[in-house]
Amino acid sequence: MKNRYHLLLILLWLAIGTCLRFWRLTSLPPWTDECATIVFSLGNSFHTVPLNQVISSDVLLQPLKAIPTVGINAVIEHLLHESTHPPVYFVLSHFWMKWFSSIGELTSIWAARSLSAVFGIVSIPAMFGFGYLAFRSKLIGQMAAAMMAVSPYTIFLARDARHYTLVILLVIASLCCFVKTVQSLHRQQSLPLWIVFAWVVSNTLGVATHYFFTLTLCAEGFVLLRQIWHNRKQKESMQSNLWRIGIVAVGTLMGCLVWIPTIKNIPGNELTTWVASSNPHVRWLEPIGRLLLWILSMLFLLPSAITNLPVAIVIVSGVVTLLFLLWSLPHLVNGLKIQQHNHDTDLAIQILIGYVIGAIALCLCFTYGLEMDLTLAARFQFICAPTIILLLGAALAGCWQRLQNFKLHPLVNGKVVVSIIWLMAMFGGVTATWNLGYLQNQRPDLLAAVIQKASHSNVLIATTHLHHGQTGRMMGLAWEFLHLPAQNVQFFLAHQDSDTQDYTQAIQTFDEQLTEIPRPLDLWLVEFRTQVDLESQHCVIDNQYGKSAGEYSYKLYHCAT
């Protein structure tokens, strides 16, 4: 295949990937983590939102507005004091959002999400480069780029105003250097100095973008040490490479040490306690099931959002998924076996599989050993997503070239198999674009629709408050109400006292202010984690409502005069 055709194919994958990442980009309001990205990227603080008092939507959304005098110093300061994330993405997002935002007006959700989408698009040609570097095969590079373009998992991450597409790019960069290093050791070749420099830079930026990037470094380290041990007898040829690998290790370590003061405060931070809430020792199968679902979504995804789809559709999707998996897995395995007939591609496959095994083992060690369940959120699997997609690309390339040698139906040759798998993946990408898959974040639009339908009087939404996670949840609701017919909606964030660790003072203030709100009033207790006496306020629960919507639990009370 000529270079011109390869370029045209990459442009095709870019066009498809761009459409899937930008199509309906503003269809949902921001969820709590996206609100945090917007607030910190603008250099604002959640501490400006009043607690323990009734506030309007405009007051609640004030931190989502750009202020002309705020610069990078404020971004870093608020982020390090109020969050658990390093600053690289937020600094880039600061410039990006200032460019697209009007001063004093609510930030555009398109502006907030589009930077992540752009990084997601850049990852498509990056995967081609990764595939070509690892396998010296443009066909494998094309297959990897094609899968990256339509992968439901990467589309889901790219449509979020979060830093995961940037860190995936840095994972790809680090893995390119890592694979090249292991191949150099195996072939007894000298490691180029530009690889040393690029590896240190990508590792340092990776840790400064997401602290879980260190899991990438650990998984790479396992495979690298295994290769060094395997080649230990070839001391003369290894000596120069070991020095250069040592430079990478020291440079990366220095880049990581900068963040030690911040990282050491994370384990006890209230923002991270949710990862320890799954009790994996009792429900020990659930993390494995979730992990398999997240990995599966890197290939395909059918309509399966239990929050907004009929159960029958979810069941049918599950059956079809299982059948498709049983059909496609043998083809993919055979495709990889074909690639292993070549010594060079076999080495690359062994390196990538070793890395994936190491990454998954680390995830499970954190989950079962440290009781920090890294399977609770799909986004944490970014460390192995590029590698799994590249292995899929290698398997599909094997199918494309030689699968006709296997005893299949004459009409089901290798190219047909690849086309079916890719089209199924693309359908999964469309499913992610329409928010119909099991890859879901909180959905404030679903609860807002329930409130809009049920309430025709004044509305007060109350929640208990520990940190800015709860503030972000309410911001998502307030944002959605801006796009619904006019309704008088107010909010109350009942903050837990840091000294007494209870809500006594907040509930007392809530009772006092509740009496001052005009009646009739519909009171919605959303994610309300403490007891409150509402009978004395003449508020009666409506049992017709009181379940959950969009991962928000709620109760509705009608308060009469």
C-alpha positions, 0 to 999 in steps of 0.5 A: 500500500502506497504512502499516499493511501496510508495518509488518506486512510489516516485522514478518514479515521480522523474524520470519523473520530472527529465526528464521533467525538464532537457530535452532540458534545453539548447534549448533557449538562456537566457532571460533578467532575466536569464542574471541578475541571471548569472551576479549577481551569478558570482559576476559581474556587468552590469555597466562594459558594455559600454553605448552610444557606438558601442560594439561587442557581446564579449564586451556585453557578458563579464559579463557572464564570470566567474572571479576567484578572485570574491567571495560572497562579490561581489555577495551581493554587486552588487545585493543590488546595482543593483537589487531588489532581496535578495541574498540567491539564488544568493549566492548558484548559485555562488558556483554552477556556479563556479563549472560548469564554466570554468574561462574566458569562457562564462558561460554554460546556463546548469549550470545556469539553472540546479540549479533551475531544481534541486530545482524543482526536490526536490519539488516532494518528498517535496510535498509528505511530505506536503500531508502526514503531512497535511492529514496523507494520503500517497495516497494524498501525492503520488497524490500531488507528481505525480502532482508536477512532471508533472505540466506545471507551476512548470516545466516552473519555474524549467527550468528558471535560477531564484530563484522561485523553491527554494522559492517554496520549502521554501513555502512548508516548511512554509506551513507544519509548518503552517498547523501543527500549525492550526491543533494543535490549533483545536485539542487543542494539544501542538505545538512541539518546532521543528515546531516553530524552523523550521517555523522561519527558513523557513520564514526567508530564504523565505524572504531572497530568494524572498520578495514576500514570505511575501505574504505567511506569510500574507495569513498564518496569516489570516487563523491563526488569524481566527482559534485563534478567533474560539478557543478563549474560550479555553484559557487554552489549547491555552495559551502555543501555543499562546506563541509559535506562538508569538515566531514564529512571533517575529523570523520571524519579526526579519528576515524580518526587516533585509531587510527593508532598501532594500525593502523601495527603491523598489517602486520607482526603475526603475526595478519594474515600469513595474508592474504598467503599466497594468492600471487594473482600465481600463482593469479590467478584464485582471488581473482576466483572467491572474490569471485564466490562471496561475492557470490553468497551474498548472494542464494542458497546451496545445500548445498555444504559439501565438508567434510561433504557427499558430492561428488555433492551439491556437484556437483548444487548447483553445477549447480542454482546455475548454472542458477538464475543463468542464469535469474534474472540476465536478470530482475534486469537487466530489473528494474533497467532498469525502475527506470532509467526514473525519473530519481530512481531512476536516480540512486540506482542509479548511486550504488550501482553506483559504490560497489560498483565502487569497493569491489570495485576496492579489494578487488582492489587490496589483493589483487593490488597489496599482496598482502593477499588480502581475498577469502580470507574471506567476512566481508571483503565486508561493505563492499559487502553492504548495497549489493548487497542494496539493488540486488537489492531495486530489481531485484526491485521493478522485476520486481514492478511491470512485468516482465509487459510483457516477453515471458514465459510467461503464468504467469511474471509479475513477482510469480512471478519475485520469489517464486521468487527470494525463496524460493530465497534463503530456502532459502539462509538455511536452508542457512546455518543448518544449516551446509551451505553453502560459507560455512564457518569452522573446524569443531572438531566434525568433528575432535572426532568423528574423535578420539572415534571413533578413540581409546579410550585417553588422548588428547594433542592437540599443536599448534605455537603462534605466537599466540592463533589456535592457542590458539583452535583448541584451545579450540574442540576442548576446548569440543566435548569437553565435550559428548562422552562423558567422555574424558581429553583433554589439550593441549600448545601448542608455542610458537615461540621469539621469539628463535630463530624455531624450536621447538627448546626447545618440542620438547625439553620436549614429549619430556620430558613425553611420557614421563611420560604414562600409556600406552597413549596416542593422540597427535594432532598437529594443525596441527603445523608442525615435525619431532618424533622420535616413534619413540624414544617408541614412537609409531607413526603410524596411516595410516588417519587423517592427512588433515584434518577441519573445516579442521584438518590432523592425524596420529594416533600410537599410543604404546605402553608 
